[in-house]
Amino acid sequence: MRALIFDCDGVLVDTERDGHRVAFNRAFADVGLASTWDVDTYGRLLEVAGGKERIKHYFDTAGWPAAAGRDRDAFVLDLHKRKTAIFTEIIAAGQLPLRSGIARLVDDAAAAGVRLAVCTTSNPKSVAGVLDLMGPSRKARFELVLAGDVVAKKKPDPEIYELAKARLGLPAQECVVIEDSRNGLRAALGAGLPCLITTSTYTKEDDFEGAACVVPELGDPPNIIVTLADLTLLASQHAA
């Protein structure tokens, strides 16, 4: 294994329920909308990859508010921009910690010379806020961060992972992906990459057929579940 590629939301931080969902609702309130995404509603909306796409899908189904006017694309962009700013504030306030095992694996990978990357549909500013939680030295170890609209087709399409392989200049068998969702798994597998799943709040019941391994978390001492050696073994088994 020469590269370890992380998804962001649900993997680095369990952000969806108490981060992104809350930020969407605050953004709705900011522009005078009565819409509120409860926990179950947001869980269903997560089947749509990408925040802007999620907003559009919701209003396509529930009906567009008068505030959207004729330029719905501009309305969605503004609403998502507000949501991203609110989410960044939530992260900066330290309300959502890194998931267990993330800092440990980043340190172990860096010590072993394994390259680090992030591939996510999240807005780049949101991702930067999450990486800030690691501290400047760990954040600097991520040589590749692919986020937001960097690709035309979002997960479960494999385009973002195909781009990661090209940017890293590595074949699939020398990379391992860590994801938390079925869409993320499908994207990784579509690019021929071995994928370990660490389940999050909204993905515990997902179908993870094809995953190299499924765990509830990566773990920190004394309850380490996944080590760098484990991930290296997954890569070698995939190559075989």
N, C-alpha and C positions, 0 to 999 in steps of 0.2 A: 504494500500500500504506500503510495507516494502522495496522495491527497485525500483529505477528509472534508466532505462537503455537507454543511448543515442547512436545513431549512431554518427559518427564523421563528415565526409564530407557532407556539405549541412545542417547539424543540428547545430553543435557547431560553425562552420564557413562556409560561403558560398564559399567553396574553389574551386569548379570544374572549372568554366570558367576562372577565373583570377589567379588561383593558380596551380592546377594540370596540366591544359591544357598548360599553359605557361611553366611550368617546363618540360613537355614532349618535347615541341618544342625546348627548349634550349638544352636539352639532345641530341636530334636528330642533332642539329647543331654542338654540341661538337664533335660528331663522324663522321662529314662530310656527314650526310644524307640530302637530299633535301626535305624530308617529312615535311609537316606542317599541323597540325590539326587546321582548322579554327573552329569558334564557332559552326557551324551547324554539321560539321564532328564529333567533340568531343561529341556533344549531342547524336548523333547516337551511338557512341562507348560506351557511358555510359550504354547501354543495356547489355554490357558484364561486369560482376563484377570482380574487381581485376585489378590492373595496369599491371602486367605481362601478364595476360590473354588478356587484351586489346591490348597490343603490338602485341602479337602473332596473335590474330584475325585480326588485321589491315594488317599485312604483309602476312598472309595467303590469304587475299582478294586482296590486292594491288600488291603483289609480293615481294619476299624477296630481299633485297639489297645484292650486292656481299660482302659487309663488314661483313655480317652475317656468311659467311664461312659455314663449314659443321656442326659445333656445334651451332645450332640455340638456344638451351636452354641456353648455356653459354652467347651468344650474348644478349638474352633477359634479363638475370639476370644482366649483366653489365650495359645495357642501363637503366634498372629500378633502379639500385643502383645510377647511375648518376642523374636520375630524382629525386629520393628521397632526395639526398643531395641538389639539387637546390631548391626543394620545401621547405625544412627545412630552407634554407637561406631566402626565401621569407617570411615565417612565422616569423622568428627571426627578420626580418627587420620591422615587424609591418605593413606590407602592406595589411594584411587581418585581420580585427577585428573580435571578437566574435559576433555572431548574437544576436540581442536584446532578452533579457529575460533569457539568459543562466546563466550568473553570478547570477542573482536574484534567479532563481530556485535552483541552486546549494547551495546557502546560505540558502534558506528556507528549503531545504531537509535536509541539515546538522543539522540545528537547531531543526528539528522535528525528528531526528534520523533515517531518511530514508537513506538506503544504496545507493551508487552511482556506476555505471558501464558504460563501453563503449564497444560496439560490432561493429566492422567495418572490412571491407576487406582491409583497408589501411595499408601500411607498419607501423610497430610499431614506427619507428623513426619519421615518419610524424605525427602520433598520439601524440607522446610525445611533439613534437613541438607545436601542437595545444593546448594541455593541459597546456603548459608553459604560454600561453597567459592569463590564469586564475590567475597566480601567484602561488607561492609555497604552500600556505595554502589551496587554493581550489583544486589544483592538488592532494594534499595528501589525500583528502577526497574520491577520486576514488579508492575503494578497489579492483576493478576488471577491467582490461583492456584486452580485447580479440581482437587481431588485426592480419592482414596479413594472414599467412599460418597456423594459430593455428588450423584450421579445414581443412579437405580435400575438402569439398564441400562448396563453397561460396554462399552468397545470390544470388538468392531467396531461396536456400535450407535452411531449418531451423536449420541446425547443430550448427551454432554458438550460437543461442539462446537456444537450448537444452543444450549446454555446460554451458552457463551462468546460467541457472536454477540449474544445477547440482553443479556448483562451489559455487553459493550463498546459495544452500541448501534450496531453496524456491519454493513453487508451483506457477504455472502460475498466479493464481488469486491474488497473493500478489506482482506482478511486473507490471510495466507499461513501455512500450517502446516508445521512440520518434524517428521517422524516417522522411525522406523527399522524399523517392522514392518508386515506385511500387515494385521493387525488395526487398527493406527493409521491406515493409509492408507484402509481401508474406512470407518472412522469419519469421517475428514475429508471424503472424497468424498461420503459419505451426507448430510453437512451442506452440500454444495455448495462446499466450500473447496478451493482449489488446494493441493497438497501436494508438498513436496520430500522425498525420502527420503535420509537419510544412513545407510548400512548399518552394522550393528554385528555383534559376534561371532556372535550366533545368527541373524541375519537375512540373511546374505549370499546365501543361495540362495532367498529368498522370491520369490513372484510379485508384482511391483510394477506390473502393468498398470494404467494410469490415473494413475500418478504424473506430475507435471509435469516431474520431473527425478530421476535417481537417481545419487548420488555415494558414494564410499567414506568421505569425510569432508568437513568444511567447509574445513579447512586454515588454517594460519597462515603468515605470511611466512617464507621466500620462496616457499612452495608453497600460495598461496591458491587454493582451488577455487571457492568460492561467496562472492560479495560481496553487499552490501545492494542494489546496483544490479541484480544478477542476480535477486534475489527480487522486486524491484519490477517487473521485466520479466515475471516469471511471473504476477504479479497482473494486469498490464495485458493479457497474452495471454488469461488466464482470463476477464476482463471482456469481451473482444472476442468 
